[in-house]
């Protein structure tokens, strides 16, 4: 009996050590296999780390907006804000199928069965107002989005058994159901500043509250129903720090002009008010893009 118990204890210890050894911090994670980029990658393959900075893009949108918070159930929000004005722990590399690399997080750690995921924040990570991004901000963001935010966040949060601070800059999410994709999904949630929302109703925020985030772009000018302007933050924390961001966020200004209908927006583009246009109609592409600015080469057509 004594020998059996000792053997069992030793065997269990070996298994535990093996489990710990298999989970180690990594710079990225792939749904299948290994990330293509090495730990010391300079930038994403399609980004030029030496790209010039400056200029602005002026694009058109049909309709209007009555909220600046893209993470709640209520309101109409310019769709770009979800992607331009917010950052997550990890970011996608569009050259790889569902592979993520660190943005706010310097590393990600998962066991072989992906029953939990742990992120370690970069020490430099900061919000646009200069306040550091903390583990408390991360946990609050995930819980608030999962319970009060847009329904797209609810499903994955229901699969989280526990969210806990495991170190000064590390946070672990333990899952209550087998799902190998969860460890990646959890890296894609926007991180908001907890202190900004103390005493405020997150689900009711509209035009009056601009959510504070850590992204390279901040909302600079708001004219409801007419335009919205984002400007590059000159003090963006990730400059020269995050390989994932090198060669990205190069424009000084992103301006969105809003129109009552598509015809008015197209005429504004033809007249030079807008300097870019997304076209999804093949027929219109083939028949209506023959105005002077096209024929003189001032506007360049490109199929993406």
C-alpha positions in Angstrom: 0.0 0.0 0.0 2.8 2.4 0.9 4.7 1.7 -2.3 1.6 2.2 -4.4 0.8 5.6 -2.9 4.4 6.7 -3.3 4.4 5.5 -7.0 1.1 7.3 -7.6 2.4 10.5 -6.1 5.6 10.4 -8.1 3.6 9.6 -11.3 1.2 12.5 -10.7 4.1 14.9 -10.1 5.7 13.8 -13.4 2.4 14.5 -15.2 2.1 17.9 -13.6 5.6 18.8 -14.6 5.0 17.7 -18.1 1.9 19.8 -18.3 3.7 22.9 -17.0 6.6 22.3 -19.4 4.3 22.1 -22.4 2.7 25.5 -21.7 5.2 28.2 -22.2 4.9 31.9 -23.3 5.0 32.4 -27.1 5.0 35.5 -29.3 2.1 34.2 -31.4 -0.5 31.4 -31.8 -2.0 29.6 -34.7 -5.3 27.6 -34.9 -3.3 24.8 -36.4 0.4 24.2 -36.5 2.9 27.0 -35.7 3.0 30.7 -36.5 4.9 31.4 -39.7 6.7 34.5 -38.3 9.6 34.0 -35.9 9.7 35.6 -32.5 12.1 38.3 -33.8 10.0 39.3 -36.8 10.3 42.9 -37.8 6.8 43.6 -39.2 3.9 41.8 -40.9 4.8 40.6 -44.4 2.5 43.1 -46.1 3.6 46.1 -44.1 6.5 48.3 -44.9 8.3 49.3 -41.7 9.9 52.2 -43.5 6.6 53.5 -45.0 6.3 57.3 -45.0 3.8 59.0 -42.7 1.4 61.8 -43.2 -1.6 62.7 -45.4 -5.2 61.8 -44.9 -7.9 59.6 -46.4 -11.4 61.0 -46.9 -14.0 58.3 -47.4 -17.8 58.4 -47.7 -20.5 56.5 -45.8 -24.2 56.3 -46.4 -26.4 57.1 -43.4 -25.6 58.6 -40.0 -24.6 57.7 -36.5 -25.7 58.3 -32.9 -23.1 56.5 -30.9 -19.3 56.3 -30.7 -19.2 53.0 -28.8 -19.1 50.1 -31.2 -19.2 47.5 -28.4 -22.7 48.0 -27.1 -26.2 46.9 -28.2 -27.7 50.3 -28.7 -27.1 52.9 -31.4 -25.6 53.3 -34.9 -21.9 53.5 -34.9 -19.4 54.1 -37.8 -18.3 50.6 -38.5 -14.6 51.5 -38.8 -14.4 52.6 -35.1 -14.4 49.0 -34.0 -11.2 48.4 -35.9 -9.5 51.8 -36.0 -10.1 53.2 -32.6 -9.5 50.1 -30.4 -6.8 47.6 -29.8 -6.8 44.0 -28.5 -4.3 41.8 -26.9 -3.5 40.0 -30.1 -3.8 40.9 -33.8 -4.4 38.9 -37.0 -1.9 38.3 -39.7 -3.9 38.2 -42.9 -1.3 36.1 -44.7 -2.0 33.2 -42.4 -5.4 31.5 -41.6 -6.4 32.5 -38.1 -2.9 33.2 -36.7 -2.4 35.9 -34.1 0.6 37.9 -32.9 1.0 40.0 -29.8 -0.2 43.6 -29.7 -1.0 44.7 -26.2 0.2 41.3 -25.0 3.9 40.5 -25.3 3.2 36.8 -25.0 0.4 34.1 -25.0 0.6 30.8 -23.2 -1.7 27.8 -23.6 -1.5 24.1 -22.6 -1.8 21.4 -25.2 -5.5 20.9 -24.6 -6.1 24.7 -24.7 -8.2 24.5 -21.6 -6.9 27.9 -20.6 -5.0 30.8 -22.0 -2.7 33.3 -20.3 -1.6 36.7 -21.7 1.2 38.9 -20.4 0.8 42.6 -21.1 3.7 44.6 -22.5 5.1 46.9 -19.8 4.8 49.9 -22.2 1.1 49.4 -23.1 -0.8 52.6 -22.4 -4.1 54.3 -23.1 -4.3 57.4 -25.2 -4.4 59.5 -22.1 -1.1 58.1 -20.9 -2.5 55.7 -18.2 -1.0 52.2 -18.3 -3.1 49.3 -19.5 -3.5 47.0 -16.5 -4.7 43.4 -15.9 -7.7 45.0 -14.1 -8.6 46.8 -17.3 -8.4 43.6 -19.3 -10.6 41.6 -16.9 -13.1 44.4 -16.6 -13.3 44.8 -20.4 -13.9 41.1 -20.9 -16.5 40.8 -18.2 -18.3 43.9 -19.2 -18.4 43.2 -22.9 -19.5 39.6 -22.2 -22.4 40.6 -19.9 -23.4 44.1 -21.0 -21.9 44.5 -24.5 -22.8 43.5 -28.0 -24.1 40.0 -28.3 -21.1 39.0 -30.4 -19.1 39.0 -27.1 -21.5 36.9 -25.0 -21.0 33.5 -26.5 -17.3 33.2 -25.7 -17.7 34.8 -22.3 -20.2 32.1 -21.3 -17.4 29.5 -21.8 -15.1 31.2 -19.4 -15.0 29.5 -16.0 -12.6 31.9 -14.4 -10.7 35.1 -15.2 -7.8 35.8 -12.8 -4.7 37.9 -12.3 -1.7 35.6 -12.2 1.0 38.3 -12.1 1.6 42.0 -12.2 1.1 42.0 -16.0 -0.5 38.5 -16.6 -4.1 37.3 -16.8 -5.5 33.8 -17.3 -8.8 32.7 -18.6 -9.9 29.2 -17.7 -12.6 27.6 -19.9 -15.5 25.5 -18.8 -15.9 23.7 -22.1 -13.5 22.1 -24.7 -13.0 24.6 -27.5 -9.6 24.9 -29.2 -10.6 28.1 -30.9 -11.4 30.0 -27.6 -7.8 30.7 -26.8 -7.5 32.7 -30.0 -10.9 34.4 -29.7 -10.0 35.6 -26.3 -7.1 37.5 -27.7 -9.3 39.6 -30.0 -11.4 41.5 -27.5 -11.1 45.3 -27.4 -9.5 46.6 -24.2 -11.1 49.6 -22.6 -10.2 51.8 -19.6 -12.0 50.6 -16.5 -11.7 53.9 -14.6 -13.4 55.8 -17.4 -16.7 54.0 -16.8 -16.9 54.2 -13.0 -20.3 55.6 -12.2 -21.4 55.5 -15.8 -23.8 53.2 -17.7 -21.6 51.4 -20.3 -24.6 50.1 -22.2 -26.2 53.6 -22.6 -23.1 55.5 -23.9 -23.7 57.5 -27.0 -22.2 60.6 -28.6 -21.3 62.3 -25.3 -18.7 59.7 -24.3 -15.7 58.8 -26.4 -14.3 55.4 -25.2 -10.7 55.7 -24.2 -8.5 53.0 -25.8 -4.9 52.3 -26.6 -5.2 52.5 -30.4 -3.0 54.6 -32.6 -6.0 56.6 -33.7 -8.2 58.8 -31.5 -11.5 60.5 -32.3 -10.7 64.2 -32.9 -13.9 65.8 -34.4 -17.5 64.8 -34.3 -20.4 66.4 -36.3 -23.3 64.0 -36.1 -24.8 63.2 -39.5 -22.1 65.0 -41.3 -18.6 63.8 -40.6 -16.2 62.1 -38.1 -12.5 62.6 -37.9 -9.8 60.4 -36.4 -6.3 61.6 -35.9 -3.1 59.6 -35.4 -2.0 59.9 -31.8 1.6 61.3 -31.9 2.2 59.7 -28.5 1.0 56.3 -29.5 2.6 53.9 -27.1 3.3 51.2 -29.7 5.5 53.2 -32.0 8.9 51.4 -32.2 7.7 48.9 -29.5 5.3 46.5 -31.2 6.6 44.6 -34.3 3.0 43.9 -35.3 2.3 47.6 -35.7 5.4 48.6 -37.7 4.5 50.0 -41.1 0.8 50.4 -40.0 -1.3 53.4 -39.0 0.7 55.8 -41.3 -2.0 58.3 -42.1 -2.2 61.4 -40.0 -6.0 61.7 -40.5 -8.9 59.5 -41.3 -12.1 61.5 -42.2 -15.5 60.0 -42.8 -18.1 62.1 -44.7 -21.8 60.9 -44.3 -24.4 61.2 -47.1 -28.1 60.5 -47.3 -27.7 58.1 -50.2 -25.2 56.4 -52.4 -25.8 58.6 -55.4 -24.9 61.7 -53.5 -21.8 60.0 -52.1 -20.7 58.9 -55.6 -21.1 62.4 -56.9 -19.0 63.7 -54.0 -16.3 61.3 -55.0 -16.4 62.3 -58.6 -16.2 66.0 -57.6 -13.1 65.5 -55.4 -14.7 65.8 -51.9 -13.7 62.2 -51.2 -10.3 60.7 -52.2 -11.3 57.1 -51.9 -14.3 55.0 -52.8 -15.2 51.3 -52.2 -17.2 49.9 -55.1 -19.0 46.5 -54.7 -21.2 46.6 -57.9 -19.5 45.0 -60.9 -22.0 46.7 -63.3 -21.3 50.2 -61.9 -17.6 49.5 -61.9 -17.7 48.7 -65.6 -20.1 51.4 -66.7 -19.8 54.5 -64.5 -16.1 54.9 -63.8 -15.4 56.8 -66.9 -15.5 60.4 -65.6 -12.7 62.9 -66.3 -10.7 62.2 -63.1 -10.5 58.6 -64.2 -9.5 59.2 -67.8 -6.8 61.7 -66.8 -5.3 59.4 -64.2 -6.0 61.5 -61.2 -8.1 58.7 -59.8 -6.6 55.2 -59.9 -8.8 52.1 -60.2 -7.6 49.0 -58.4 -9.2 45.6 -57.9 -8.6 44.2 -54.5 
